[in-house]
Amino acid sequence: WEDAFLGDGVTEILRHNISFFLENRAFFQEHGIPCKRGILFHGPPGNGKTLAGKILACQSGINFIWATSKHIFWLEHNCRSDAFAAVYELARRISPCIVFLEDIDLLVGEERTDSKARLGAFLNELDGFENNKHVITIATTNFPEVLDKAISERPGRFDVKVRFDNPDHATRLGILKMYGKSLEFEQDADLEEIADAANGLSCAAVREVVTRAFIKASERVFRDKTGGKIAILREDLLGSVSFLSNGKVKMGFEADKTVASVPPSKIGGQAQ
C-alpha cells in the first residue's frame, strides 16, 4: 500500500470497509448489520483504481473474483445469459469473497442500449442481503455520471464511494522520486520543478514522464555514440510533461466512451 500513491485517506478507507469489516463479521452479524458491502471506485483514469484491486487480491487474505466487461460478455454469449447470477453464485459458495467489477459503466452505463436487463439482473444480485453474507462488491468506473442512479445513489448498494483523483504536488514528487531512484539526473533536473509542471496529470502519466525522459536520454547517448552515462536532462523531463499534458489523450488512459455503445456481439475475448 505504501508504494501505491493512492492519495490521502484512500488506504484507510479500504482497510476500514474491507479488512476490518470482514475480520469482525461475526460481531456485525450479531448486531443485525448485514454482512455485505458495496464500494464504488471512481475518478479520472490512471490513478490507481485497478492497482488497488490488485493489492486487495494479493493482501486481503480472502477469495477474490475479478470480472471485466469482457468476462461478463463472454459468459452471456457462451455459457448463460444471467452472467451476474453466475458470478455471485460462485462468490456465495466461496465466501468470504470480494467481487471486483472493473469498468462497471461498460456493462450497465446509461449509454449502453442493452443495459436495462443486465442492470436489473445486477441489482437483484446486489440486493441479495441474506444470500450475500460475507460478500463485498467493488465496482470501478471512470465515468460515474453515466451510471444509473439505482446503482450510484440508492442506499444499501454502494454506500462507500472512493474517489481516486489526480495526484497533488507531494504525490507527484513521490512518484517521480520512486521511479527515478535508480536513474541518473543532471544537476539542472529539479524534480520539484517537474512535479509543479506535471500538475493535472494522472499518477500513471507522472510515471510515464520518467520513462519518456529516460528513453530520450538513452536515444541521445546511442545517437552520439559517446558511450557515456545516461543522464536525464531538465529538458527531457519538461518535454515529456509537455507531450503528456498537451496531447488529446493524457498517457493514453482517457477512455473512449464510444466503447459503451459497441454491441456485445462485437466484443470478443475469453474468460481468464
N, C-alpha and C positions, 0 to 999 in steps of 0.2 A: 504493500500500500504506500510505503514511504516514497517510492520512486515513481508513483503513478501520476503525480501532479494533477489531482482531481479537484483541487480548489478547496477553499475554506469550508469545513463542516461536512463535506460530502462523505468522507470516510466514516465519520462518527455517526451520521445519519444511517448509513448502510449497516454498520455494526449494531446500532440500536434496534433497527427494524428487522434485521435478519438474524445475526448471531445471538443477540440477547433474547429475541423473541423465541427462537427455536430451542435454545438451551433451557428456557423456562416455560415451555409449552404446557407442561402439566399444571403449573401454577395458574396460568391464564385460563386453562380449561376448567379448573376447579372454581374459578370466579366468574364463569359464564362468558368469558371472552372468546369469540370464535378463533380457532387455531388456524387461521389463514391470513394471508396478507397480499395486498396488491400495491406494487411500486411502479411508477412511471418515470423512466429516464428520458429527459428531453433537453433540447438545446442545439446550438449550431453543430454541424458535423465536424469531426476531427478533434473532439475534446474529451474522449475517454469513456463514452458510454459502453462501447464494445469491450474496451480494455477492462472496465470494472466487472463486466460479466465474466471475462476470462479469469480474473483474480478470484472472484467468488467461486467459480467452478473448481479452481485448484485448492482454495483455502477454506471453503465453508464446511467441509467435512461431511456433507450430506449429498444425496443423489442429485443429479443436475441434468435437465433436459434442455438442449439448445435447439431452438426451431427458428428457421428463417422463412421468408415467404416462399423460397424455392422448395423447402421441405414440405410446407403445407400444400402448395400447388401439386407437388408430386404425389402426395398422399391422396388428394382429391381425385386425381386423374388416373391413378394406378392401383389404389387399394380400396379406399372408401370415401364417400362424399363428405361424411362428417369427420373431417380431419382433426378438428379441435377436440372432439369427443375421444378420438384415439389417443391424442397427446395426454389428455387429463385422465383417461383410464389408466394409462401407464404410470402417470405421476401418483395417482392414489395407491396403486399397487406397491410402489417402491418408496412411499412417503416414510420419513420426511424428505421433501423434494422441492427443488427450485425449478420452475418452468420459466425459461428465458426466451422471450419472443422478440426477435430483432426486427426493427423497422415495421412495427405493427400497422402503420399507416398504409403500407403497401398491400395489406390484407383487408383492412376494414376502414380505410380512409373514405371520406365523402366523395372523392374524385373517382373511385372505382365503381364502374357500372354494375358489377356483380357482387358488391359487398353486402347487400342487405341481408341475404340469407346467411352469409358467413358471419356477419355481425351478430345476428340473433343466436346462432349456434355458439359463438364465443361468449356472449353474455350469459347464456344458460350454464355454461361450464363455470364461469366466474362466480355465479350466484349459488353454486352448489355448496352451501355452508357446511352441512353435515358431512357430505362426501369428500369435501376438500380439506379435511383436517390435516394439518401439518404440511400443507402445500402453499408455497409462496410463488406468486406470479410477478415476474418483472418484464415489462414491455419497454421497448425503446422507440423513439421517433425523433426525427429532425424537424418535423412539422406538426406540432401538437394542435395547431389551428385547424387541421383537416380531419381531426378525429371527431367522431360523433360525440355529442355531449353525454350520451348514455355511458360512454367509457370515461371521458375525462372529468365529468362533474358529478356524476351520481355517487352519493356516499356508499361506502362498503365495497367498492370495486377497486379504484386506485386512489386510496386516501393519502398515500405518500407520493409526492411529486418532487423529483430531484432534478434540478437544472444543472447541466454541465455547460458552463459558459466559456467564452474565450478567456484566456488567462490574463491576469493582471501583470503589472511590471515585475513584481518579485517572482512570480511563477515563470514568466518568460525568461528571466535571467537564470533561474534554476535549471530550466530545460537547456538553455544554451551552454551552461557550465557542465551539466551532466553529459550531454552528447559531444561536448568538445574537450572532455577531460583527458583523452588520450591523443589529442591533436596539438599541433604547434601553431601559435598565433604570433604574427608580427606585433611589435610594440604599439603600432597605431591602431590595432584592432581592439577597441574598447567594448567589452560585452555589455556594459551598462548602456552605452550609446545604442548598440544594436537592439537591446531589449526595448528601449524607448521607440526606436524606429519601427519595431515589429508590432506596435500597438494595433489591435484589431485582427491579428492573425490567430488562427486556432493553435492548439497545442501541437498538433501534427504538422502544421505549417512551420511553426517555430523550429521544430526538429529538422524539417527539410531545409531551413536556412543554413544550418550547419553542414548538411550533406551536400547541398549545391555548392557552397563555398569551398568545401574540400575538393570536390570534383574540379572546380575551376582552377584551384591552386595546383592540383595534380596535372591538369592539362598544360598549364604554363611550364611546369618543370619538364614534362615529357617533350613538349614542343621545342623548347630551347635546348634540350639535350645537355643540360648542365650537370645532371646527376646530383644536384644539390638537394637540400632538405625541402620538404613540402611544408611551407609555412603559409597560413591563411592571412590574407591582407584585409584591411578595413574595407577596401573597395569590393572584395569578393563577397563579404557579408552584406554590405549595403546593396550590392547588385542583386543578391538573392532575395533580400527583403523587398526590393522594388519590384522584382519579377512576380513574386507571390502576392504582393499587395495590389498590383495594378492589373493582373490578369483577370479575365472574366470568371475564372474558376480558381479560387484560392486553394492551392495544393491539390486540386482535383477532388476535393471532398464535398463540393457543392452538389448535392444530389439533384438529379433531373426529375422534376415532378411528373414528367410525361410517362415515366415508368409506371405510375399508378393507373394509367389508362390502358396499359398493354393487356390484351386478353390473356387469361390464364393458359389457354391452349398454346400460346406462343412462348411460354416460359418453360424451358427445359431443365435438365439437371436431375441428379439422382440423390436420394437421401443418403446422408453420411452414415 
